[in-house]
Amino acid sequence: MLIAFGKYLKILRGRRNLSLSDVVTLTKSYPEPVGKGYLSRVERGLARIGFSNMVPLSRSYEVSLDPFGE
């Protein structure tokens, strides 16, 4: 499950042509910005994503928050 979700996030990031650093920059304005290392681990299925990180990522990737919760 973690690996599949990580691949999904990587696909979303790729569709917007964003690097990990780009995502970090886009999420800096949120109370809990997403770290580069953390996002890398999530994309590889090595870490779970917390809800507090789902909102900045969904907005950065311009997708609804709904798929993140499923």
N, CA, C and O of each residue as an XYZ file, in Angstrom:
280
protein
N       0.814     -1.185      0.000
C       0.000      0.000      0.000
C       0.866      1.261      0.000
O       0.611      2.191     -0.766
N       1.875      1.293      0.846
C       2.765      2.455      0.897
C       3.497      2.658     -0.420
O       3.657      3.786     -0.885
N       3.931      1.574     -1.010
C       4.677      1.666     -2.267
C       3.769      2.180     -3.380
O       4.184      3.026     -4.172
N       2.550      1.686     -3.450
C       1.604      2.120     -4.484
C       1.273      3.600     -4.329
O       1.213      4.331     -5.317
N       1.059      4.039     -3.100
C       0.748      5.444     -2.876
C       1.950      6.320     -3.218
O       1.795      7.402     -3.784
N       3.129      5.856     -2.879
C       4.350      6.587     -3.216
C       4.520      6.745     -4.715
O       4.903      7.810     -5.198
N       4.234      5.681     -5.443
C       4.318      5.750     -6.914
C       3.293      6.741     -7.458
O       3.576      7.486     -8.396
N       2.114      6.744     -6.867
C       1.071      7.687     -7.268
C       1.557      9.129     -7.088
O       1.386      9.964     -7.976
N       2.159      9.410     -5.939
C       2.674     10.757     -5.691
C       3.765     11.134     -6.678
O       3.825     12.271     -7.148
N       4.616     10.187     -6.984
C       5.694     10.459     -7.936
C       5.134     10.753     -9.329
O       5.648     11.618    -10.037
N       4.086     10.037     -9.716
C       3.438     10.286    -11.006
C       2.830     11.690    -11.026
O       2.974     12.424    -12.004
N       2.153     12.053     -9.940
C       1.568     13.393     -9.868
C       2.632     14.467     -9.988
O       2.449     15.460    -10.693
N       3.735     14.267     -9.302
C       4.832     15.239     -9.348
C       5.406     15.315    -10.752
O       5.720     16.400    -11.240
N       5.542     14.175    -11.397
C       6.073     14.124    -12.754
C       5.163     14.801    -13.766
O       5.639     15.437    -14.706
N       3.864     14.667    -13.578
C       2.905     15.305    -14.496
C       3.034     16.823    -14.489
O       2.746     17.486    -15.485
N       3.465     17.357    -13.372
C       3.645     18.808    -13.275
C       5.094     19.215    -13.534
O       5.444     20.390    -13.425
N       5.932     18.238    -13.876
C       7.358     18.506    -14.114
C       8.029     19.183    -12.930
O       8.798     20.129    -13.099
N       7.736     18.696    -11.738
C       8.300     19.259    -10.519
C       9.412     18.367     -9.991
O       9.297     17.142     -9.995
N      10.465     18.981     -9.549
C      11.511     18.232     -8.850
C      11.122     18.173     -7.370
O      10.188     18.850     -6.940
N      11.834     17.371     -6.609
C      11.583     17.333     -5.164
C      11.796     18.716     -4.570
O      11.029     19.151     -3.711
N      12.828     19.402     -5.020
C      13.117     20.760     -4.529
C      11.990     21.731     -4.861
O      11.667     22.607     -4.059
N      11.395     21.579     -6.035
C      10.268     22.435     -6.415
C       9.101     22.259     -5.445
O       8.473     23.234     -5.032
N       8.824     21.022     -5.091
C       7.722     20.737     -4.170
C       8.011     21.354     -2.802
O       7.118     21.928     -2.178
N       9.244     21.240     -2.342
C       9.628     21.846     -1.061
C       9.362     23.349     -1.114
O       8.812     23.914     -0.168
N       9.741     23.986     -2.194
C       9.528     25.429     -2.348
C       8.041     25.767     -2.353
O       7.624     26.733     -1.714
N       7.240     24.983     -3.067
C       5.800     25.240     -3.140
C       5.095     25.067     -1.797
O       4.057     25.685     -1.563
N       5.640     24.243     -0.923
C       4.975     23.971      0.354
C       5.536     24.800      1.509
O       5.086     24.646      2.644
N       6.495     25.663      1.247
C       7.105     26.452      2.324
C       6.142     27.391      3.027
O       6.373     27.754      4.181
N       5.075     27.790      2.365
C       4.125     28.729      2.967
C       3.138     28.047      3.921
O       2.357     28.728      4.585
N       3.162     26.731      3.996
C       2.250     25.995      4.873
C       2.865     25.835      6.255
O       4.086     25.864      6.410
N       2.001     25.664      7.267
C       2.525     25.499      8.638
C       3.531     24.351      8.768
O       4.497     24.442      9.525
N       3.289     23.267      8.016
C       4.223     22.141      8.037
C       4.682     21.863      6.609
O       4.101     21.019      5.926
N       5.719     22.564      6.153
C       6.194     22.319      4.782
C       6.742     20.903      4.640
O       7.199     20.295      5.608
N       6.686     20.403      3.434
C       7.158     19.054      3.150
C       8.652     19.104      2.884
O       9.116     19.898      2.066
N       9.401     18.262      3.571
C      10.851     18.191      3.386
C      11.220     17.305      2.207
O      10.499     16.366      1.869
N      12.333     17.611      1.597
C      12.804     16.867      0.428
C      13.065     15.394      0.753
O      12.619     14.509      0.024
N      13.775     15.137      1.826
C      14.079     13.758      2.217
C      12.832     12.975      2.578
O      12.691     11.803      2.229
N      11.928     13.644      3.284
C      10.663     13.006      3.684
C       9.858     12.619      2.449
O       9.364     11.496      2.354
N       9.726     13.553      1.498
C       8.958     13.269      0.283
C       9.599     12.136     -0.508
O       8.897     11.291     -1.063
N      10.907     12.113     -0.562
C      11.613     11.040     -1.258
C      11.296      9.683     -0.620
O      11.054      8.701     -1.321
N      11.300      9.642      0.715
C      10.990      8.384      1.416
C       9.545      7.963      1.184
O       9.261      6.777      1.015
N       8.630      8.931      1.175
C       7.210      8.619      0.926
C       7.053      8.057     -0.476
O       6.359      7.059     -0.670
N       7.690      8.685     -1.456
C       7.577      8.215     -2.841
C       8.150      6.815     -3.030
O       7.712      6.080     -3.916
N       9.115      6.445     -2.214
C       9.698      5.106     -2.319
C       8.991      4.094     -1.426
O       9.380      2.927     -1.383
N       7.962      4.531     -0.717
C       7.199      3.627      0.136
C       7.876      3.316      1.447
O       7.572      2.304      2.077
N       8.793      4.173      1.871
C       9.530      3.943      3.112
C       8.970      4.717      4.299
O       9.384      4.506      5.439
N       8.019      5.621      4.024
C       7.420      6.424      5.099
C       5.946      6.659      4.778
O       5.538      6.714      3.618
N       5.174      6.794      5.833
C       3.753      7.117      5.676
C       3.619      8.634      5.596
O       4.409      9.381      6.172
N       2.604      9.059      4.871
C       2.350     10.492      4.773
C       1.308     10.890      5.804
O       0.266     10.247      5.928
N       1.593     11.939      6.531
C       0.654     12.439      7.518
C      -0.359     13.374      6.873
O      -0.097     13.973      5.830
N      -1.519     13.487      7.508
C      -2.569     14.341      6.945
C      -2.086     15.773      6.792
O      -2.446     16.448      5.827
N      -1.283     16.241      7.723
C      -0.803     17.624      7.652
C       0.037     17.874      6.405
O       0.181     19.022      5.985
N       0.588     16.832      5.809
C       1.360     16.975      4.578
C       0.524     16.739      3.333
O       0.941     17.093      2.230
N      -0.650     16.146      3.495
C      -1.503     15.870      2.332
C      -2.045     17.144      1.707
O      -2.114     17.255      0.483
N      -2.426     18.098      2.528
C      -3.004     19.340      2.010
C      -1.994     20.106      1.151
O      -2.315     20.460      0.017
N      -0.783     20.373      1.655
C       0.169     21.094      0.806
C       0.511     20.335     -0.478
O       0.688     20.945     -1.532
N       0.603     19.014     -0.391
C       0.930     18.240     -1.589
C      -0.210     18.267     -2.597
O       0.028     18.419     -3.795
N      -1.452     18.120     -2.124
C      -2.576     18.126     -3.058
C      -2.677     19.472     -3.763
O      -3.011     19.530     -4.947
N      -2.396     20.536     -3.056
C      -2.442     21.863     -3.684
C      -1.258     22.074     -4.619
O      -1.403     22.691     -5.673
N      -0.107     21.574     -4.246
C       1.077     21.699     -5.106
C       0.905     20.918     -6.398
O       1.347     21.357     -7.460
N       0.258     19.754     -6.306
C       0.058     18.905     -7.480
C      -1.247     19.225     -8.213
O      -1.556     18.634     -9.248
N      -2.008     20.176     -7.653
C      -3.272     20.610     -8.238
C      -4.248     19.453     -8.444
O      -4.823     19.283     -9.519
N      -4.418     18.665     -7.384
C      -5.379     17.573     -7.379
C      -6.245     17.683     -6.123
O      -5.863     18.319     -5.140
N      -7.397     17.061     -6.180
C      -8.295     17.040     -5.032
C      -7.656     16.262     -3.883
O      -6.827     15.377     -4.097
N      -8.047     16.600     -2.701
C      -7.542     15.885     -1.521
C      -8.171     14.504     -1.394
O      -7.632     13.656     -0.683
N      -9.298     14.253     -2.063
C     -10.017     12.986     -1.958
C      -9.155     11.745     -2.249
O      -9.169     10.808     -1.451
N      -8.404     11.705     -3.364
C      -7.604     10.508     -3.623
C      -6.531     10.244     -2.564
O      -6.119      9.101     -2.365
N      -6.087     11.284     -1.897
C      -5.074     11.120     -0.851
C      -5.630     10.370      0.349
O      -4.904      9.640      1.023
N      -6.925     10.550      0.615
C      -7.543      9.893      1.749
C      -7.950      8.463      1.513
O      -8.250      7.736      2.460
N      -7.964      8.046      0.261
C      -8.407      6.692     -0.062
C      -7.298      5.773      0.044
O      -7.463      4.576     -0.189
